[in-house]
Each structure stands twice: as structure tokens, then as C-alpha cells.
Amino acid sequence: MTSLRVVVIVRDGCHLCVDAVAIAERVCAERGADLSVVDIDADPALAEHTDHVPVTFVDGRRLAIWFLDEAQLRAALS
């Protein structure tokens, strides 16, 4: 079985991003999911998300913008 992939798009200096990454790290470690953290300002292709960081995706589907709910991420990874 392949593990699910979680991507959190962040921006440097964003306190909500710090919170989302901490939640994602904790839950991904518990569930054995792969986690990538991507800086929105390093990739012009992500510009559509610029007003919504952090943005969290699970296997390419958007799960959350601005606030990542720990229970919601756990459910998505179940």
C-alpha cells in the first residue's frame, strides 16, 4: 500500500503556516503519510494560492486553507 501525500503550501513569516506545518508533521508521523512543505514565493506556479496560505492538500485534493484542523487531517488520512 502506498502512503498518502500531504502538501502544505506556506509563506515565510506566516504564523498560520507555522501552526499548519506543526499539525501536519504530527499527524503525518502518526499516520505514516508523506509530507512536503512548499514555499509559495519560490514557485510562481503557485500564485493562485497567494491569498490563502497555508493551503493543505491530501493526494492533490485541497483539504484546507488558512487553518488546518487536526481531526480533519486525521480523517482524510484514514
C-alpha positions in Angstrom: 0.0 0.0 0.0 1.3 3.5 -0.9 1.2 6.2 1.7 -0.9 9.3 1.2 0.9 12.5 0.3 0.3 15.7 2.2 1.5 19.1 0.8 1.3 22.3 2.8 1.9 25.5 0.8 3.4 28.2 3.1 5.0 31.6 3.1 7.9 32.7 5.3 6.7 34.8 8.3 3.2 33.4 8.3 2.1 32.3 11.8 -0.8 30.3 10.5 1.7 28.4 8.3 3.8 27.5 11.3 0.7 26.1 13.0 -0.4 24.2 10.0 3.1 22.6 9.4 3.3 21.6 13.1 -0.1 19.8 12.8 0.8 18.2 9.5 4.1 17.0 10.9 2.5 15.4 13.9 -0.4 13.8 12.1 1.7 12.6 9.1 4.2 11.0 11.5 1.3 9.2 13.3 -0.3 8.0 10.0 2.8 7.3 8.1 1.9 9.8 5.4 4.5 11.7 3.3 4.7 15.4 3.9 6.1 18.2 1.7 6.2 21.8 2.7 6.4 24.2 -0.3 7.2 27.9 -0.1 4.7 29.7 -2.3 7.1 32.5 -3.1 9.7 30.1 -4.5 7.3 28.7 -7.2 5.4 31.2 -9.5 3.1 28.3 -10.5 1.5 28.5 -7.0 0.5 32.2 -7.3 -3.2 31.3 -7.4 -2.9 30.4 -3.7 -1.1 33.5 -2.6 -4.0 35.0 -0.6 -4.9 31.7 1.1 -1.7 30.4 2.7 -1.4 28.0 4.3 -3.1 25.7 1.9 -3.1 22.0 2.7 -3.6 19.2 0.1 -4.0 15.5 0.6 -3.2 13.5 -2.6 -3.7 16.5 -4.7 -7.1 17.5 -3.3 -7.4 20.7 -1.3 -8.3 19.9 2.3 -7.9 23.3 4.0 -7.0 27.0 3.6 -5.8 29.3 6.4 -6.5 26.9 9.2 -5.7 23.2 9.3 -7.9 21.2 11.6 -6.0 18.3 13.2 -9.1 16.0 13.3 -10.0 16.8 9.7 -6.5 15.8 8.6 -6.5 12.6 10.6 -9.9 11.7 9.0 -8.5 12.5 5.5 -5.6 10.2 6.1 -7.7 7.3 7.5 
